[in-house]
């Protein structure tokens, strides 16, 4: 199975900060990489797919980049609504896998 | 509008089986794969498997392939996930999630399965 490793596992940041989360795949996944946001007790929400295409309802402060084995999710100016856990997911293999998550907390 | 509505919470004893349903509406059911994902308390999302609703093909996570089965009832626009030989570590919220083009674009509300003696 393709292993997905996110870093950091958690971070503390302030409103207005620029935040970058990295996701590394154990083998190449081309651009079949998605990002989800999950808040406590809620269903995961698709943010970015493929890995730089964001859904129309997602704020433009979110951006994604990368291909092959290394990907990043950047939040340009962190807002109070962005404190959540973020997961990357590869869909290159027929066996999809998620990263372990990155929890973004308020400093 | 796409809706995925899952069955209610379950409490099971170790060694038992559980079957969770996911009823879809708002799109052409057979045109999309349906995945199942679970999340133990405080843990990561774990992908379990998918079913091609059009032809019935399935694919399962290697960790669970001996105990999980995903099936469908096309006439009822419903998929099912059955997990057998339950253990305490199977306590989790189980989600169904439709796949669009290589993404899980719509999710069910989740079903809590608790395994306890």
Contacts between the chains, C-beta under 8 A, distances in Angstrom:
chain1	res1	chain2	res2	distance
A	1	B	61	7.6
A	1	B	62	6.0
A	32	B	102	5.5
A	34	B	102	7.7
A	34	B	103	5.0
A	34	B	104	7.6
A	36	B	45	7.6
A	36	B	104	7.7
A	38	B	45	7.6
A	43	B	95	6.7
A	43	B	107	4.5
A	43	B	108	7.6
A	43	B	109	6.5
A	43	B	110	6.2
A	44	B	37	7.9
A	44	B	45	6.5
A	44	B	95	7.7
A	44	B	97	8.0
A	44	B	104	7.5
A	44	B	107	6.2
A	46	B	103	5.8
A	46	B	104	6.6
A	46	B	105	5.7
A	49	B	101	7.9
A	49	B	102	7.3
A	49	B	103	4.4
A	50	B	102	7.3
A	50	B	103	7.6
A	87	B	44	7.1
A	87	B	45	5.6
A	89	B	45	7.8
A	89	B	47	7.7
A	89	B	103	8.0
A	89	B	104	7.5
A	91	B	99	7.9
A	91	B	102	4.1
A	91	B	103	6.7
A	94	B	59	5.3
A	95	B	47	7.4
A	95	B	59	6.6
A	95	B	61	6.3
A	95	B	62	7.0
A	96	B	35	7.1
A	96	B	47	4.6
A	96	B	50	7.7
A	97	B	47	5.8
A	98	B	37	7.8
A	98	B	44	6.1
A	98	B	45	4.4
A	98	B	46	7.0
A	98	B	47	6.1
A	99	B	44	7.4
A	100	B	44	4.8
A	101	B	44	5.1
A	101	B	45	7.4
